[in-house]
Amino acid sequence: MTPFFETSFGMTETQRSTPPPISHGTVINDRYEIRQSLGKRGMGEVFLAYDRATQQPVALKIVREEARMPGDDEALRQELILARSVSNPNVCRVHDLSPSAYGPILVMEHITGQTLHTHIRRKKAQGGYTSDEFRRIASDICQGVAAIHATGLVHGDLKPGNVMVTSNPDGSIGKAVVLDFGFAKERARLSARRPGAPPDGGTPNYMAPERIRSGGASIEDDLYALGLTLWEMWTCRVPEPGYKPRAKPMRQQIMFDVPAGLSVDEIKQIFRCLSDDAAQRLPARHLRFFNPVQLTTNPVQVARERLDPGPPPGRSAQSAFTPGTQALLATFATNAPEFVGELIPLDRPMLSIGRRGDVDIVVPEATVSGHHANAKWQAGSWQIEDLGSTNGSYVEHTYERKKVVNVMHGGEFQLGELRLKLVSFGRESPHHKRARQYLARRDGLTGLQLRDYFLKALDEEAAYSEWIEQPLSIARYEIRGPNRLVSDRPTILEMLAFRRAATRVIELTDMLLLSLIAVTAGRTGPLRFAVCMTGPGPQEARNLVEQVVGQVQGMLPEGLDLVASIARYEPGMNVRSLVDPA
């Protein structure tokens, strides 16, 4: 094939004559035999073709003549040279570009599989993607976009329809490949737009606000489209048309549509891409999603003391048990703060836990029954069996009482109002000392700062907000029961709800702010806590708190409500006075 950049798109009179319609068997340029249409995309229609010269299948994109504009020839020449330099398994290879009787044809690598758009619809019918499936595809897309941007190219029309997902022989997800890149940037710049019309060269649903206004594709616009693509894949929902005026930023519209399953850091990455401020969007090369393939190909060895090495061959777990190698770290006790941070050795494979003096592990906590539970070493983990206690045993964030709780390294469980965490370090370990120091400043139930430490942190935040000349607001939250305010002696259910609500409020606030300034939060009463926010203005802070309350309320048991109020700090005020509502 004659290289494109040595030819011209200038057509002879014969070429200008209307060619026959393209169908199965049509041969273009005496080389490419059309097998089937793969659909219309971007500037033209894509066909599966057989390359008689290489005897390989290729994807043939015919650029519509009516889509071409003055200046396109040279723009396409230059971008083809760059496109050829992109060598990445997650980017479709561009082989050549040449004239034909049907218009310019773009010859590309043929990728077998489904477009991500089709893949999303199929997965939606199956209940959506698992977190590992999402991370696998997201990692591939980010790597592909990063490779395109590294050459100075802009995709210009990134969306699920321009991503192909392959399948492995066993039916599992193979890899994701970015298609149809590199030719929208110049087209968007050269296009003559009508007032109020969407920009040419892309898909309005996925355009960034600045592109809707100016029409110019950019790397930042690609990052916005990348964020929307990832959000659509995770939620199986299509974003609204972007060229229509939005009542509020897309990031705020979709904030609470993201299901659980991703880490806070992963969600924050997606939302950073959806920032209205283009400068705040994370480059594709900085986006990090856990890719299970990487663990099998490049395993990372982490040096860590194991919870238990397991019995040697031919020996039972009972005989292999090593006394003193396990410990329970007490992280919270309502009526026994001196007990917080205590390490309790698990020196036998069977231990009883309770408040009475005749048990193996005595805990000075009023909500723990005399004979509350048994801890039993079984099959590589500890099994906590409730013995019919008054206040019950619980695991993680659930409100349901558990008869049996299985706990492994790092796991937490709760007996009454006493929360315990299973750790593997001993009393002399530096980890223990650091944990004690941390827990001395924190409420073990919620992880929030204790009141005195929180007030000291507020003084620093107030001084910092004045120095950087940014507003500071304090959101005050409390859990209320039926027909009353906050009880001085909360029930177990209220305490569990308080922990869950506080944890989720902090996560959502941190995500909504998307700031480098960490959220400062502290417990201020039995069922009260406060969150300090630096940066958002009064109305933005109020809207943020309203969204957070609306989201968290649905997580609480019937009869309990999360209520909030907000106070604004003014320079010269005593910031501590804003913590407690009148």
N, C-alpha and C positions, 0 to 999 in steps of 0.2 A: 504494500500500500504506500502510495506517495504521502510523505508526512504532511499533515495539515498545514503547518506553518510555512510550507514551501508552495502552497497553492493559493487559490482565491475562491471566494464564493461567487464570483462573477459567472453568470450562466449564459450559455449560448441560446439561440432561438429554439434549438431542438429541446434543450433542457427546460425551457420555459413552457413548452407545450404540456398539456395536462397528462400526467402519467396514468397508467391504469391503477385502480384501487389496489391497496396492499391486502393480500390474502395468503393463505397457506400455499407455499411453493413459490411465491414471488422472490425473484433474485434481484438484489440491489448491487449495483456496481460490479456485476459479474462475479461476485464473491460471497455475498451474504444471502443465504437462503432462509426465508421467513418460515418459522414453524408455527408460531402462535402469538397472539397479542397478550401482553402482560398488563395492560391497562394504561390509562393516561396519567401522566405525572408531570408536574411543573410546566416546562415549556413545550412539551410534546407528548408523543405516545411511545411506549416502550414495547419492543417485540423480542421474543426469543428467536434467535437466528443461529444457523449453522455456518461457521466460517470455513469455507472450502479450502482456504490456504493453510490454516493451522489445524483443520479437522477437529475443532473444538467448539462447543456451544458458547455463544456470547449474548450479551444483552445489547440490543440495538435501539438507541433512542433517536427518533426523528424529530428534529426541532421544527416546529410549525413555521411556515414562511410568514404567516400573519403575525407571529410572535416576535419576529426579528425586527430590530430597529437600527437606524443609522449608528454606526460606531460599534456594533456588535462584533463584526469580524475580527478586529484587532483585539478587543477585549477577550474574546474567546480564545484567540491565539495565545495570548499571554497567560491566561488562566489555565489553559491546557498544559503548558509547560510546567506550571506549579503543581497542577493536579497529578501529573505523572510522577512527581517527586514524592508523593505521599505513599509510603510503604508501611502499611499497618494491617494486621489481620482483621481489624474491626472497621476497615474502610474499604469500600468497593473500589477496585483498581480501574482506572481509566486508561484504555489502550490507545485510542486514536479518535480523530475528528476529521471528517472529510465531506466534500460536497456530494450531492446526489440529485437525481431528478425529482426527489421528494423533498429536498431541502437538506440542510446540514444534518449529518448523522453522527451521533456520539457512540463509539464502540466501548463497551464496558465489560468487566468481569460478570459472568452469570452466577448469581447466588441462588441456590435452591432453598426453598423454605416458605415462610409466610411473612407478610409485612407485620410489623408490630401492631398496626391498627387491627388487622384480622386476628392476630394472636390475643390481643386484649379482649376482643369480643368473645373468643372461645374460652378464655380463662374466666371471664365474668360469669359465664354460664356454669362454670365449675366452682364458683365461690371466690374467684380472684387468685392472685399470685400468693404463694408462700413467701416468707421473708427471704429465704435462700434463693428462690427463683428470681425475685425482684432484684436482689443484690447482684446476682450473676449477670443479668441483662443490663442493669444500670451501670455496672463497672465497665462492661464492654462498650456501651454507648459513650460514656465519658472518655474512655481511652481513644475511641475513634474521633470524637470531636476535638480532643486535645491534639491529636496528630494532624488534623486539618488545620487548626489554628497555628500550630508550630511552623507551618510553611508560609504563613501570612495569608492563607485563604480564609474565606468566610463561606459557610454553607448557604445561608440565606433563606432556607426553607426547611429547617429541621422540624420534624413532626413524626408521629408514629407511622404514617404512611411512607416515610422515607427511611425507615429502618427495617432491615430484614432479619428475621429470627430463624436460624437453622435448627435441625433436629438431629440428635445422635441416632445410631442404628437401634438402640434400645427404646427409642421414643422420648428420651429426656431432652431437655433444652440444650442445644449445642452452643452457638455463639450468636451475638447480635452484630450486624454489619450496617454501617451508615451508608446510605445510597444518595445519588443525585446531588452532589455537592459542587460548590465552587463556581457556579455560573450565574448566581442571582445577584451578587454584589454589584457588578457593573450595570446589570440590567435595571436594577432598582434606581441606581444613580442616573442613568440615561433616560428613564421613562418619563413621559409627560403625563402628569397626574391631573385628573379633573378635580375641582373643589369638592371635598366630602367623600371622594372615592377612596377605597382601600389601596395601599401601595401595591405596585406590581412586583412580580418576582418572588412572592411568598404567599403564605396562608394567613389571613387576618386573625384567625383564632389563636395563633401562636406568636403573634408579633408583640414586641415590647412597646410600651407607650411612646417612647421617643421615635421609634420607627413609624408608628401610626401617624405621628405629627409631621415627620420630616421625609419619610419614604426611603431613607437610606439604610441598607443592611450593614451590620457591623458584627464584630466578635461579641460585643455586649448583647446585641439582639439575639445571637445564637444561644447565649447562656440563658436568656429569658425563656426561649423556646425549649431549651434543654430542661429547665425546671418544670415547665408545663408538661412536657412529655413524660418525665418521671412521675409527676403527680397523677397524670391520667392513667399511667400504667398501674400505679399502686392502688388507686381508688376505682379504676374502671369507669371513670366519668370524663366526658368531653368538655373542655373549657368553653365558655361562652364566646361569641364572636368578638374579636379584639378591636375591630375598627369602630365599633359603636362606643359612645362615651360610657365609661364605667362609673357607677355610683361610688365605688370605693376601690382601692387597689386590689388586684387579683390575689395578692398574698393574704389580705384580710378576708376575702370572700371564701377562700378554700381552707382557712386555718383549721377549722374544726371538722373538715371532711376527711382528714387523714386518719385511717384506722390505726389501732395499736399494732405493734410488731416491729417497728423501726426504733432505733435509739434516738434520743433527743438530738445528738450531734448530727445524725443523718437527716433528720427532719429539718434542722436548722440550715443544713447545706442547701436543701431544696428551696427553702424559703428565702435564703440569701440570693439565689438565682432569680427569684421573683420580685426582688426589690425594685421599686420605681426609680431609685437612684442607681443608674447604670454602673457607677464607680464602686458600689457595694457588692456587686455580683462576683462570686468566686470564679476564677478561671477553671476551665474544665480539668486541667492537670492537677488542681488542688482538691477536686472532689474525691472523696474516699468512701466507697461502699465495700463491705466485706464480700469478697469473692471466694466461694468455697473451692473453686478450681485451684486458686493460688496456694491453698493449704496442702493440696495433694502434690502439686508440682514443686513448690518451694516451702517445705514445712519449716516453721519457726520453732526452735527449741527454747522453751522458757524454763529457766532454772527455778524450781519451787519445791519447798518441802511438801511431800505428799501427805495427804490425810492419813493414809495407811497403805503400806506397800502390798498388802494382801498376803495370804499364807504361802510359804514355799511349797513346791510340788510335794504331794504326799502328806501334807500336814493340814490340820483343820484350822478354821478361823479362830476357834477357841484357844488352841495352843499357840497360835502365832500372834495373839494380842499382846501388845507392848504397853504396860502400865505407864501412865503419865505423858503419853505422846499426844493425847487429845485434850481439848479444853472447850468449855462453853464460856463465851464472853457475854456477860450481862450488859445489855445496852440501855435498859430503861427499867426503873422501878419507881412507881408513884410515891410510895410511902417510905422508901428506903434509898434516898439519893446516895448514901455512903456505899451502897452496893453496886452502883454503876461502875462498870469497868473491871469488876472482879473476874479473875480467871478461875474456873472451877475444874480441877482435873478429872477426867473421865478415866479412872485407873482400873476399872473392871468392865467386863462386857455387859453387865447388868447392874443398873443403879436406879434407886428410887428417888424421886424429887418431891418436895413438899415443904410445909412450914413447920411441922412438928419435929421434935428433936430426935425421934427414932428412925428417921429416913437417912439415906446416904448423902443426899445433897439438900442441906437446909437453906432455904431462902427467906429472908426477913421481909416478905411482901404480903400485905393484908389480903390481897385478892387471890393469892395462891392457897389452895386447900391444904389441909394437914398432910394427906397422902394424895397428891395431885396427879402424878404421872410416873411412869417407868421409862427409863432410857435404856435401849437394848442395841448392842452392836450386832448387825445382821447383814451379811452379803455385801460388805463394803460400805455401808452407811449406817447411820444411827436412826433407830425407829423409836419415836416418842409415842407412847400409848397412854391416853387419858384414862384415869381410873374412876370416872364418874364425878369429876370435880364440880364444884358449885359454879364457878365462873368460866369453865371451859378452856379448851386449847384451840389455837388458831394457827394458820400459816399464811404468810405474805399479806395480801390486802383483802382477803376474803372475810365476810361476816359470818360464815357458816362454821359452827363448831365441828371439830374433827376428833374422831375416835383415835385414829392413828395418823401420825405425821412422819414422813421419811425425810431426813435432813442429811445433806452432804456438805462438803467443804464450802464455806461461805454462805450457807443457807441460814435463814432466820425462822423462828417460830415464836409463839407467844403463849404463856401460861397465865391466865387471868390478865393482868396488866403488866406483867413482867415479860419483856422481850429479850430473847437470847439469840446469840449468833455463834455458829460453829466455826472455830478457827483451828489452825494447826500449829501455831507458834507457842512456845513455852513462856514461863514467867520471866526468864532472863533475856528473852529476845528483845532487841530494840524495837520490833514491831509492837510489842505489848506496851512499852513505854510511850510510844507515839500515839497509840490508840487511847491510852488513859488520858493523855494530854488533850487529845481531840474531844473525847467524850466529856471531859470536865467542862467544856464550853458549850456542849450541844445537848439538846433534848433528845434522848434516845428514841422516843416514840416517833418523832417526826424528822429528826435530823436538823431541825432549826436551831439557831443560836438561843441559848438561855437568855432571859430578860436582861440581866445586868450586862452581859457581853454584847447583846444586841443594841442596847442604848449607847454603849461606848462606840460601837461601829457606826451608829447614826451620827454621832458627833463628827466623825471623820468624813462620812458621806456628805454632810451639810457643808463642811469646809471645802471639800473637793468640788461640789456643785457650784459654789460661789467662785472658786478659782477658774473653772472652765466655763463659767457663765452659762450653765445649763439648768433648766428647772428641775426641781426635786419634788416628788409626790410620795406620800405614804398611804398605801392601801391597807385598811384594817378589816380583817375577816373574823367571823365567828360562826360556830355551829350552834343553831338554836333548835330546841326541842319543841314539842307541841304545847301551845298556850303558855309559853314562858320564855324567858331569855336564856341565859346560860347557867347551868347548875354548877355549884361549887364542888359537887361530888358526882362527876359524870359516870354514866353506866359504861359497861364494857363495850356495848354497841356504839355509844357515842365516841368513845376513845378510838375505836377502830375507824369509824367514819372520819374523825378528826385527822388521824394519820393519813388516810387515803386522800382526803381533800387537800390537806396542806402540801403533800408531795406533788399532786397534780397541779395545784395552783402555781407552785414554783416552776414546774416544767413549762406550763403554758405561758407564764409571764416571761420567762427567759426566751422562749421561742418568738413571742410576739414582739419583744423589744429588738431582738436581733442585734444586740449591742455588744461591744467589747467590754463594757462596764458590767461586772457581775451583779446579779440581783442579790440584795442583802435582805435576809428575812430572819425573824425571830419569834419565839413563842412569848406571848404577853399575858396569858391567863390560862385557866383550866381548859377552855375550848376556844381560845383566841390566839391569833398570830397576826403579824404585820409584815408587809413587804415594802421595801424602799426602792423606788424607781428613779433613776437619774437619766434625763434626756427628753422624755415625752412631755409635750405641753399639757395644760390642764384638760382640754377636751379630749386629746388623744389618750391621756391616762385614764380618763373616765370611761371612754369607749372600750379600752383594753380591759378594765376591771369588769365591765358589764359582760363582755364576751367570755371572760374567764368564769364568772359566776354562772352564766347560762350553761356553759359546758360541764362544769363540775357538779352542778345541782343534780343532773341526771345520773350521777354515780352514787348518790347518797341513798340510804334506806328510806322507805316511806316514813313520814313523820319528822324527819330532820331536814333543816334548811341551812344553806350557806348564805349568809348576808354579808354585805360589804359596805364600807363607807370610805371616802377618800379625802385626804387633807393635803393642802399645798404648803410647802415650806417657802417662806420669804426671808431674805437675808436679814440677819439680826435677831430672828426668832429663836426661842428655845426649842430645838427640834424634838426634844424628848416629850414636850407637852402635846405633840401631835399623835403620840402613840395610842393613848387611851381616849376613846370618844367620850363626849360629855354625857 
